[in-house]
Amino acid sequence: MDISQYLEIFIDETKEHLQSLSSQLLILETEPENVETINEIFRAAHSLKGMAGTMGYKRMQRLTHDMENVFSEIRNGNMKVTANLVDVLFKGLDALETYLSNIQESADEGTNDYEDIIKQLNTILNVGLGKVTETEVPKAEVTKIVSDPTVTESTQMKFKNIKLLDYEKRAIQKANEIGMNAYGITVYIQEYCILKSARAFLVFKALESLGEVIKSLPDTQDIEDEKFDLDFSVILLTKESLDKVKEEVMRVSEVKNVMIDKVDLTSEDDSNEESDSKATDEQEMEQSTASAAVKSSNSSANNNSSKQTAKPVVNRSVRVDIEKLDILMNLVSELIIAKNGLVSISTSDNSNKNESGFNEQIEYLERVTTNLHESVMKVRMVPIESVTNRFPRMIRDLSKKLNKKMELYISGEETELDRTVIDEIGDPLMHLLRNAADHGLESNSERVANDKPEVGSIYLEAYQDGNNVVIEVRDDGAGINVEKVKKKALKTGSITQEQADSMSEKEVIDLLFRPSFSTAEVISDVSGRGVGLDVVKTKIEALGGDIEAKTKLGEGSTFIIRLPLTLAIIQALMVELGSEKYAIPLGSIQTIEDVSQADIKYVHSKEVINLRGSVIPLIRLDKVLDVEEKQEQSDNLTVVIIAKGDRLAGLVIDNLIGQQEIVIKSIGKYINNNKIIGGATILGDGEVALILDVNTLV
Amino acid sequence: MEANSNIIDGKQYIVVKLGNEQYGIDINFVDNIVRMQRITRVPKAQHYFKGVINLRGEIIPVMSIRLKFGLEEDNITNATRIIIIKFDAGSAVGIIVDEVKEVVTLEESNISKINSELGDKSGFLNGIGKHGDDLISLLNISSVIIEKESN
């Protein structure tokens, strides 16, 4: 069956289930008795298992199966949720995520079996069900290993009991002559396996792809009818090596063990000793297989890392609400109607009526295109939740790792951002949260000593502000020690003593965003290598946004990220400076004022105006942009008041043209513009107008 | 086109004039040649970038090769053209030239390496081509577009 067409759906749904598992597990950790959560977890695990099975991802299926077993027992009230259990389950989730990312890269789940996790799960299951006490488990394992393995091995090789008929012996001989080997194989299936015959069928299928099965015990009919216990034996003729055959069989899920050896016709009736020594060979063989398996998993890990750069097999997609699509469809039909209206006007002769009808149609068309733009943009919008929902888990892990108690509060997850922005914003946010957890928050004892609540708080808040989306990462930790930053900067030679003396607090904090600047004395696992904040800054600027930091010593620090809501089309105010036209994004404009020359005051020899109680600095745009000065100076200035967060500035311009919807285009990488110009747009008459990035002006 | 140039075993160059000198631009880099049109100034840009133009809905930065070479300002005439260079995938740059003359095919044997005594412009050149009695300076497009000005 060709399942590749379902791959995208599988990946999407698996992501959803994993996410739900992760968040529900977090709840479960704090409320171990929450029945609803347990049910939810069980459902998610169950669907995951089913989907993985359908898609043929055996390893993934096996792992989810074992996890599901544990959930099932918890649901039935047979065992309790423990901290250890949650840890193991989280490990399992990580393993599943690794599978998923492998699948996403290469449509293959990879070769890692995560035996350790499966073992831990089963141990927990046994302990939880009271079958074994915890102390007994390792002991039992030890005794098993100590007890003479050769004996168990040889008794486990049940295929030795197969009585070969004459013609079968001849077949084996003949096979040996043409370079094929005859292997005896005994397959053990897991005790909990429900569809034993199905497993056996898969084993047979695997074997038949390698060679020919000439005999089985019990016979095939019985195996099909499930008339066997937990093991069955076959004789296989193949050219493949023992290891390869064994590997193939082990790949079938729910196979517990495989015993395999060459069938030696001469030794059929030989003494026990021989089989003993053979069994030791077998033992060695198995060890070598094991090491080979480790090697192969290592190499596959290498493969995976090299695959990272390759193009993922799955396209990027957005799930769209059907309602949004309906709206789009409606708008397109309206667009067609509008076009038809224009066509009929142009073909009709009545010139008098033409004029008004034409304008009417244009207005109609304008309305439709505006709506269409809005709707298309909405389709691209994704709630920020899809990024933030993995953070609670991360903070939980960090809390354990750093041994600090902390709590993450997220608000505004429903705030929507463009899909491309959402894809990129995850890493920077993660950096900031790690910073907050590692550097921001003090240790618990320090907090108590400073009269703060023992548990540290980290806040992640998202909200919309005009044409921007603002994301704040805040902590109630120690804050940034400005003096320490200064000292560090002096030491590394980033600034001179004079600079240090004259720097404002904000300027000092901005030093943190310089490359390779870290104030942490000790480099930890989590952060402190100084590659953090400048990477964050570069990334966010690449998205057309900016970042700033605020801090109060002893009370915590806040990082504020400002991102553009949309990337392609914006509403802008067109203004004139001399003979040049510029666009100012409407989202950052507060008001437009008429200011008379007499109202301009001077503070620190800079021009300011006093507008309804607030002092606003004036920016002469013509000076900033080197526009040729006008001859006559009028008494009244037109000032556009722009805002960036809570900071305001007044841009002095010559003329207002009006509001317009503009398409943002890049001006290319070769031309250098000090970031004042955010892009360019083409006006109705084909002329190019530059778009001002007001954030760099304020 | 490629097959064609293989047959005649040489490279094709567009010959342009800057003042009295002739320059050759490898035809593989040339996307388009357009007439002089209105250029929108970009503030704070490098002085040799005249601004940006709108070429069928695309915004393309335009540089003055004269200013980059340290020659006097362009004298815009009816013959002035903007040559649109597509250097690497996606990004295009326009360069202003006084006149576009012809397309010539130069064989390897007709191209001589430049000697460094020719002055500070030499970094922008790949070699000198001989075509009949004319000498054509062959532009090294990547250094013209990317490199900083000479001095």
HADDOCK unambig.tbl for C-alpha pairs under 7 A between the chains (distance, minus, plus):
assign (segid A and resid 625 and name CA) (segid B and resid 43 and name CA) 5.22 0.50 0.50
assign (segid A and resid 625 and name CA) (segid B and resid 44 and name CA) 6.98 0.50 0.50
assign (segid A and resid 626 and name CA) (segid B and resid 43 and name CA) 6.51 0.50 0.50
assign (segid A and resid 665 and name CA) (segid B and resid 59 and name CA) 6.85 0.50 0.50
assign (segid A and resid 667 and name CA) (segid B and resid 59 and name CA) 5.94 0.50 0.50
assign (segid A and resid 667 and name CA) (segid B and resid 60 and name CA) 6.51 0.50 0.50
assign (segid A and resid 667 and name CA) (segid B and resid 61 and name CA) 6.53 0.50 0.50
assign (segid A and resid 668 and name CA) (segid B and resid 61 and name CA) 6.95 0.50 0.50
assign (segid A and resid 668 and name CA) (segid B and resid 91 and name CA) 6.32 0.50 0.50
assign (segid A and resid 671 and name CA) (segid B and resid 45 and name CA) 6.23 0.50 0.50
assign (segid A and resid 671 and name CA) (segid B and resid 61 and name CA) 6.73 0.50 0.50
assign (segid A and resid 672 and name CA) (segid B and resid 45 and name CA) 4.93 0.50 0.50
assign (segid A and resid 672 and name CA) (segid B and resid 46 and name CA) 6.28 0.50 0.50
assign (segid A and resid 673 and name CA) (segid B and resid 43 and name CA) 6.70 0.50 0.50
assign (segid A and resid 673 and name CA) (segid B and resid 44 and name CA) 5.23 0.50 0.50
assign (segid A and resid 673 and name CA) (segid B and resid 45 and name CA) 4.80 0.50 0.50
assign (segid A and resid 674 and name CA) (segid B and resid 44 and name CA) 6.67 0.50 0.50
assign (segid A and resid 686 and name CA) (segid B and resid 54 and name CA) 6.88 0.50 0.50
assign (segid A and resid 687 and name CA) (segid B and resid 54 and name CA) 6.94 0.50 0.50
assign (segid A and resid 688 and name CA) (segid B and resid 40 and name CA) 6.21 0.50 0.50
assign (segid A and resid 688 and name CA) (segid B and resid 53 and name CA) 6.62 0.50 0.50
assign (segid A and resid 688 and name CA) (segid B and resid 54 and name CA) 6.23 0.50 0.50
